Amino acid sequence: MAPTQLRYCACGATREAPAQLRVVGCVRCGRALMSTPEVPVPPSISIAVVAALASQLLGTVAFCLVVAWAWNVMGDARIAAGALLALVAFWMFGGGSALRGSLTGLACCALLDIGLALLALSTASGARGFVLGSIAWGAPAIAPHVDTIFTVAGGAAAIAALACVAAFPQVRRMGAWQDAQLARLAQQLPA
């Protein structure tokens, strides 16, 4: 009997065929089979990386401010401090899940970035007092520059939110690619 070789198709089917045959057709879809499995190249996620990094950095700064604020208040506001800490922790971890193909994580990052931009650029919010209370004990030299810091933080958050929105197609493609890889691996497992 002639030696055989396992051939692979893009549809996921495999077929054992004589090794001397150069072209063998797939029984399922009719395409030519390859001698080695085709490994698709992952899609580019460059915009998603920038968006997630910017959101994670903003979340980290917010986390540090909330920790500083919680250290100062430690009385009646413990529940609010805990809720804010959970929110900004979710903000930081949302960027990581977005890089793994989660549209929900990216959407949460975009919403939190938009919220920070609106909060920082709004003059009617109590956020400036919150930040002044958070940093007054540790960095009094920063207090005169809070308006400039808020303008920069608001602009950075708005840019990060736009980057998150621009990254939606890349994250969707990454999620679809990962799903296809898992399906391909599941088909290769022995029954």
C-alpha positions in Angstrom: 0.0 0.0 0.0 1.3 3.5 -0.9 2.2 5.9 2.0 -0.6 8.4 2.8 -0.6 11.9 4.1 -3.1 13.9 6.0 -4.4 16.9 4.0 -6.2 19.9 5.4 -8.9 22.2 4.0 -9.8 25.8 4.9 -13.3 24.6 5.7 -11.9 22.4 8.5 -12.2 19.1 6.8 -9.3 16.6 6.7 -8.6 13.7 4.4 -6.0 11.1 4.2 -4.7 10.8 0.6 -1.8 9.0 -1.2 1.4 11.0 -0.7 2.3 10.9 -4.4 -0.9 12.9 -5.4 -0.2 16.6 -5.7 -3.7 17.9 -5.8 -6.5 16.4 -3.8 -10.0 17.9 -3.6 -12.0 18.3 -0.4 -15.0 16.0 0.0 -17.0 18.7 1.8 -16.4 21.9 -0.2 -14.3 20.9 -3.3 -11.3 23.1 -2.6 -7.8 21.9 -3.0 -6.4 20.4 0.2 -3.0 21.4 1.7 -0.4 19.2 3.2 -0.1 21.5 6.3 -2.9 23.3 8.1 -3.3 26.9 7.2 -2.9 29.2 10.1 -4.7 32.6 9.5 -2.8 35.7 10.5 -4.4 37.6 13.3 -5.9 41.0 12.4 -4.1 44.2 13.2 -5.2 45.8 16.5 -3.0 48.9 16.5 -5.8 51.4 17.1 -7.3 49.2 19.7 -3.9 49.0 21.5 -3.6 52.8 21.6 -7.3 53.2 22.7 -7.0 50.6 25.5 -3.7 51.9 26.7 -5.1 55.5 26.9 -8.2 54.3 28.7 -6.2 52.2 31.1 -3.9 55.1 31.9 -6.8 57.4 32.5 -8.4 54.7 34.7 -5.1 54.3 36.7 -5.0 58.1 37.3 -8.6 58.1 38.4 -7.9 55.1 40.7 -5.0 56.9 42.4 -7.2 60.0 42.9 -10.0 57.9 44.4 -7.6 56.1 46.7 -6.2 59.5 47.8 -9.7 60.8 48.4 -10.8 57.6 50.2 -7.7 57.9 52.5 -8.8 61.4 53.5 -12.6 60.8 54.0 -12.6 57.3 55.6 -15.8 58.2 57.5 -19.3 58.4 56.0 -18.2 58.1 52.4 -16.8 54.5 52.6 -19.6 53.1 50.4 -19.1 55.8 47.8 -15.3 55.3 47.9 -15.8 51.5 47.5 -18.2 52.1 44.5 -15.8 54.5 42.9 -12.8 52.2 43.4 -14.8 49.3 41.8 -15.8 51.6 38.9 -12.2 52.7 38.1 -10.9 49.2 38.6 -13.4 48.0 36.0 -12.2 50.8 33.8 -8.6 49.6 34.0 -9.5 45.9 33.3 -12.0 46.9 30.5 -9.1 47.9 28.3 -7.4 44.6 28.8 -10.5 42.7 27.9 -11.0 44.9 24.8 -7.6 43.7 23.6 -8.8 40.2 23.8 -11.7 40.9 21.5 -14.4 42.1 23.9 -16.6 44.8 22.4 -18.3 45.2 25.8 -15.0 46.1 27.5 -14.2 48.6 24.7 -17.7 50.1 25.0 -17.3 50.5 28.8 -13.9 52.2 28.3 -15.4 54.5 25.8 -18.3 55.4 28.0 -16.1 56.0 31.0 -13.7 58.1 28.9 -16.6 60.2 27.7 -17.8 60.6 31.3 -14.4 61.7 32.4 -14.2 64.2 29.5 -17.5 65.7 30.3 -16.7 65.8 34.0 -13.3 67.4 33.5 -14.4 69.9 30.9 -17.5 71.0 32.8 -17.1 74.0 35.0 -20.3 73.2 37.0 -19.1 69.9 38.4 -17.7 69.4 41.9 -14.8 67.4 40.4 -12.3 70.2 41.0 -13.1 70.3 44.7 -12.8 66.5 44.7 -9.3 66.6 43.2 -8.2 69.5 45.4 -9.3 67.6 48.4 -7.5 64.5 47.2 -4.1 66.2 46.5 -4.1 69.1 49.0 -2.4 67.0 51.7 0.2 65.5 49.4 1.0 68.0 46.7 -0.1 71.5 47.6 2.1 72.9 44.8 -0.3 71.4 42.2 -3.4 73.2 43.5 -2.9 76.4 41.5 -2.7 74.3 38.3 -5.9 72.3 38.7 -7.7 74.1 35.9 -4.9 73.4 33.4 -4.8 69.8 34.6 -8.5 69.4 34.1 -8.4 70.8 30.6 -5.6 68.5 29.6 -7.3 65.5 31.3 -10.6 66.3 29.6 -9.0 66.6 26.2 -7.0 63.4 26.7 -10.2 61.6 27.8 -12.1 62.9 24.7 -9.3 61.7 22.4 -9.2 58.3 24.2 -13.0 58.0 23.7 -12.7 58.8 20.0 -9.9 56.2 19.8 -12.1 53.6 21.5 -14.9 54.3 18.9 -12.4 54.1 16.1 -11.1 50.7 17.5 -14.5 49.0 17.3 -14.0 47.4 13.9 -10.5 46.1 14.9 -11.8 44.6 18.1 -14.8 43.0 16.3 -12.4 41.4 13.8 -10.1 40.2 16.6 -13.1 38.6 18.4 -14.2 36.9 15.1 -10.6 35.7 14.4 -10.4 34.2 18.0 -13.7 32.5 17.6 -12.6 31.1 14.2 -9.4 29.8 15.8 -11.3 28.1 18.6 -13.7 26.5 16.1 -10.8 25.3 14.0 -9.1 23.8 17.1 -12.3 22.2 18.2 -12.7 20.5 14.9 -9.2 19.1 15.1 -9.8 17.4 18.5 -10.4 13.7 18.3 -13.9 12.7 18.9 
